[in-house]
Amino acid sequence: MKKTNNLTEGKILSSLTRFAMPVLFALFLQALYGGVDLLIVGQFASTADVSGVATGSMVMQTLTMTITGLAMGITVLVGQRIGEKSPYKAGQAIGSGLCLFLVVSFILTVCIIIWSGAIARLMQAPEEAFAQTDLYIKICGGGCIFIVAYNVLGSIFRGIGDSKTPLLTVAIACVLNIGGDLLLVAVFHMGVAGAALATVASQAVSVVISLLIIRKRTLPFTFSRKFIRFNKNIIWTEFKLGSPVALQELLVGTSFLVIQMVVNTISVTASAGVGVAEKLCTFIMLVPSAYMQSMAAFVAQNAGAEKPQRASKGLLYGIITSVSIGIIMAYFSFFHGDVLSSVFSNDAAVIPEAHDYLKAYAIDCMLTPFLFCFIGYYNGYGKTLFVMIQGLAGAFCVRIPLVVLISHIPEATLFHIGLATPASTIVQISLCLIMMTNIKKQSKQRLSPINL
């Protein structure tokens, strides 16, 4: 068997950062992969097309994050089995996970194709951009099987400590998507349809090529065709681990969709502006996002190896590293958001709207590193139910109510609406700190002489 990237040994900071760097580059390419649609449409198509891609891609991004959350069940279970040095059980976890996600991809494909118009209507897509939004969602929905396949492959390899293979798969997809967008949107002027077709085609080719590459590798776990079966115990374990994260991602994503829905009722320019800003935020939040995924694998392996102190130190190092980057991102978002926004749009009316929204995200840049590292830490320990609860609290007790409330204030700007996001992050961080305090108290009680 191939030697794994063992995260249970060596210097903590170097082990964590070495693992996180390929994850960071993969997320960057994935963000570029998702952002290139809006970038090229913004330069070669109409504002209505920009609005359609902005709203449609936000729906698909929420779907993708939900799938990633559900796939966290595979990451955690496989990571724990690798930490326990049980490659046979790791292979069983992977085989059953493939069966689970085959069913998931089929259900999603059918539902999105049938209800794409209803989704666009629910998002209150501006009348000028309704057809574009519907078309983008329908075409991308038809490629759900490839979205699922990519995320399952990524979750498997992160679980075994391999963050380079997901980097390779997204690099292939990114290159193909850029080429497809330039051809279909810039050359053939297919607008939103061209952007969506390029997205699906690049995902399909990427998955096929990636599987061919993977088949030639010696894997650090035992695997055979007999493992690809519906083992109800393993599937239930993966579902229990991943479903709270998936639900949390779905509902948090829904809260951002609500923001888009509210803004869509203002004007098509505001709709495009928030779409541009949200796409930029994907890049701005890359470092904490990378640490969130890496922290889950790092903690899962150390939990399996019974090294809790190493896991806790990894959390501390992750926070320190990502906060330093967050401060830099906050500066550029607040003071130079107009320059950043011009990358995705050349519309003089859209750019200031996007910058106004980004100013609120500048605050969140300094808060999210804390939250994402905590989420990765708790996911790694399998405390996915708590992750779901804190996500729901932030989304439905803070973000959505504030957005609705602020939107009814006369002369409220996109900056004011955007402030709902850092407000919810503060509440979620507070819950994470309370959870950490409770865990430490329970650990001391278990070690007290009375309980020995």
N, C-alpha and C positions, 0 to 999 in steps of 0.2 A: 504494500500500500504506500501511497505517496505520503510524505511527512506533512502534517497539517501545520497551519500557522497557530502554534500553541500560545494562547493568550494568558496562560496560567503561570508562565515562567518569565524570567528576565526583568529588566527595568520597566516599571509600570508606564511612565510617560512615553518612553520610546516604543514600547509594545503597542500602546493605544494609538499613538500618532501614526505609526507605520501602517497599522490596520485602517485607520481613518482616512489616510490620504487617498488611496484608491477609491474609497467610498465617496469622498469629496469630489474627486474628478468625475466619478460616475454620475453623481447628482448634478454636477455642473453640465455635463453633456446631456443629461436627461432634461435639465432646465432649458438648455439651448435647443434640445430636440423639441420641447413643447413650446418654446418661445419663438422659434424660427417661423412658425406659421403666422403668428401675429406680426413679427418683424417684416416679413416679405409682403404680407397682405397690406400692412400699414404703408409700405412704400409704393406698391404697385396696384392697389385697389381702392375702393371707396370707403368712406367713414362707416357706412352701413355694413360693409364686409368686415371691417375692424370690430364693430360692435357684435356681429354674428359670431366671429371667431372668439372674441373675448368671453362672451356668455357661454358659448358652446364648449370651449376649452376648459372653462371653470367647472362646468358640469362633469366633463370627462376627467378632470384632475381630481375632483372629489371622489369619483368612482375609483380612480387609480389608487388614491390614498387609502380608500376603504379596503381594496384588495390587498394592498401592502400591509395594512393592519391585520387582516385575517391571516396573511402568510407569516406574520410574526409568530404564530403558533408553531410553524415548522422551524423557524429560526431558533426559537427558544428550546424546543424539544430536541432538535438535532444538536444544538450547542451543548446542552446538558449531557446528552449521550456521548458526545465526543469528549467532554470533560471527564466523564466517568470511564473513558476508554472502553466504550461498548460500540464498536463500528457496526456490528450486526444489527443492533437495535436502531442505530442511526439510519441504516438502510431501510428498515421496516417503516420508520417514521416518514421517510421520503416517499416510498412507494404508496403508502396510504394517503399522503398529502396530495399526490398527483391525482388520485381518484377523486378526492374531495373537490379539487379545483377544476376538474373536467366538468363536473356537474354545475359548478358555479358559473363557469364561462358560458355554458349552453343557456342557462336561465337568463343571464344578463343580456346576451345577444338578442334573444327573442323579445324580451321586455323592452329594450331600448329601441329596437327597430319599429315595434308596434306603437310605442308611446312617445316617439321623438317630438311630435307636434304638441302633445299634451305637456311635455317637459318644457318646451320653448314657451308655451302659453303660461305655464306656472311660473317661469322665470320672468314673466312680464316683459319679454323682449320687445323693444320698440317696434312699432308697426313697420317702419322703414327697413328694419333688420330681421323681421320675424322669419321670412323664408330662408334667409341665410343661416340663422341659428338652427332652425329645424333641419336643414340639409346637413350642416356640420355634425350635429348630434347623431343623425341617422347613419351617415357614412362611418363615423368613428365607432358607433355602436356595433356595426357589422364586423368590426375587427376586434371585438372584446376578447376573443380567444387568444389573440396575440398579446394583448395587454396583460391578461392573466398569466400566460406562459412566461413572459418576461419577468414578472414579479415573483413567480414561484421559483424560477431558476435563481434569481437574485437572493431570495430568502434561504434557499438551500446552501448556496455557497458562502453566504455570510455566516450561517450556522456552523460550518466546518472551519471557519477562520480564513476563508479565501475571499478577499474583497477585490481581487484583480479580474476574475472572470466576469462579474457583473459590469466592471468597467469596460471590458472588451465588447460585451453585448450592446451596451448603450452607445459605445463609440461607433459601432457598425450602423446602428439605427440612426444616429445623429447625422452621419455623413450622407446616408441615403435620403433622409428627410430633407436636408438642405438642398441636395441635388434635385429631388422631386419637386420641392416648392419653387425653386428657381425655374424649372422647366414648365410646370403646370400653371403657376401663377404669373411669373414675370414674362414668360415667352408666349404661352398659349392663353393667358388672361382668363383663366377659369375661376378666379376669385376664391370664394370660400370652399367650393367643391374641390378645386385643385389642392388646396391646403389639406383638406380632410383625406383625400385619396393618397396624397404623399405620405401622410401620417400612417395610415393603415398599411400601405405597401411596404414602407420601411420597417415597420414592426414585424410583418410577416417574413420578409427576407432575413432580418436580424435573428429571429428565433430559429429559423431553419439552419442558417450558417452556424449559429452558436451551438445548436445540438450536434452538428457534424463535428465541431471542434471538441466538444465535451466527450463525445464517444471515443475519441482517440486518446483521452487522458486516463491515467491511472488515478482512480479516486480514493480518497482517504476514508472510505467506508465500504462495507460489504453491500453489494447490490446485485439483484437478479430480477428477471421478469416476474418471478413468483411473488415478489414483494409488492407488485402493482395490483393491489386488491383492496376491497373495502373492509379493512380491519376495524370494526366498529369501536373497539376500545382505544386504538391509536387515534382514529379520526375524532372521536369524542374528546380526547385529551388535547389534540391540536385545536379543535374548535373552541374548547373552554379557554385555552390560552390566547387564541387569536381573536375570537369574537368580541370580547370587550374592547380590544384595541380597534377592531374594525368599526364597531358601533361608535366608539369615540371619534374616530376619524370621519365617519359618515356625518355625525351630528355637528362636529366642529366645522367640517366642510360645508354643511348645510347652513350654518350661521354666516359663513362668508357668502354663500349663495343668496342669503336674505339681504345682505348688504348690496349685492349686485342687483337684486330684484328692486330694492328701494331706489337705487340710483337709476335703474332703467326707466322708472316712472318720471324722472326729472327731465332727461333729454338724451338723445342719441350721443351727443358730445360728452356728457357726463358718464354715460355708459362706457364709451370707448376709453375715456380717461381713467376710470377705475380699472378697466380691463388691462390697460397698459401698466398701471401702477402695480396691480396684483402680479402681473408677469414679472416685473422687475423685482418684486419682493421675493419671488422664488430664488432669484440669484442672490439677493441681499442676505437671505437666511440660509445660505448653503452650508456654512461652517457648523452652526448649531444643529442643522438637519443631519449632517454627516456624523456628528458626535452622538446624536440620538440613536441612529442605527448601529453605529460601532459600539456604543456603550451597552446596548442590549446583548450583542454577541460576546463582548468582553466579560460582562457580569454573568451571563449564562454559563460560560465555560468555568469561571472561577467559583460560581455557586456549585456546579457539578463537582469541582475539585475540592470543595469545602474550604475556600479561601476568602471569607467575607471581608477581612481587612484589606486585602488587595483590591477587591471590588470597590470598597468605599474610597480608597485612595484614588482609584481610577476616576470616580465621580468628581472628586475635588480637582484633579488635574484637568479633566475635561471642561469643567466650569471656568477655571482660570484662563485656559487657552482660548475658549470660544468667546468669553466676555471681552478680551482684548481686541479681537477682530470685530466684535459687535459695536464697539465704540467708534471704530473707523467707519463702519457701514452707516452708523447713525449720522456722522458728520456729512458724508456725501449725500445721504437721502434728504437731509434737511436743507442743506445749503446749495446743493447742486442737482436737485431732483429734476429740474427742467432739462439739464444736459442729458441726464440718464434717460428721461422720457422721450427725448428726440430720437433715440435709437429705434424705438418701436413705432413712432408716428411722425409724419412731417406736417400734420395739421396744426396750424397755429392756435386753434381753439382747444384742441385736445391736450396739448402739452401742459399748459398751466393748470388744467383740471387734475391731471395726473400728479403734478408736482405738489399741489395742495394736499392731495390724499397721502402722498409719500411723507409729508412732514409729520403726520401722526405715526407712521410706521417707524420713523427715526427713533421715537421713544421706545417702541417695542424691540428695536434692534439691541438695546441694552438689557432687556428683560428676558427675551426668548432663550438666550444661552443657558440661563439658570433652569428654565422650565424644560427645555428639550433634553438636557443632560439628566434631569430628574426622571423624566419619562422613560428614557433609555435604561436607566438604572432599575426602575421598578419593573419594566418589561422583562429585563434580564432575569430578575428574581421570580418571574411568573405572576407578579401582582398586577395582572392586567385588569382585574375588576376595579381596583383603585384608580388606575389610569383612565378607565372609562368614566368613573364617577367625577374625577376632577375635571375631565374634559367637558362633561355635560354641565357641570356647575359653571364653568367659564362661558360656555356657549349659550346656554339657555337661561341662566340666572343673571348674566351680565351683558354679554355681547349683543344678543338679539334684542333684549328689552331696551338697551341704550340706543341702538341704531334706530329702532322704531320711534323712541321718544325724541331723539335729536332731530330726526327727519321732519317732525311736526313743528319744530321751532322755526319761526320766521327768520329768513336770511341765514339759515344754517348752511355751512359750506361742507365740501368733502373732507376738509381737515377735521371738522367737528364730528362728522360721521365716523371717520377713521379712528378717533380717540377711543371708540368702544373696544378696539382690539387690545391696546396696552392695558386698559382697565381690566379686561378679563384675564390677561396674563398675570397681573398682580394677584388676583384672587386664586388662580391655579397654583402659583408659586407658594402662596401662603398655605394651601392645602398640602402641598408636597412637603413643606417644612414640618407641619403638624404630624404628617405620617412618619417622617424620619424620626421625630422625637418619640413617638409611640413605639417604633421599632427598637430604638435604643433602650427605652425603659423595659420593654419585654425581655431584651437580651440580658440586662442586668438582673432582672428577677430570676431568670433561668439559672444564672450563675451564682445566686446568693446562697449562703450556707444552709438556709432553711429548706431550699428546694433540692439540695444535693442529697 
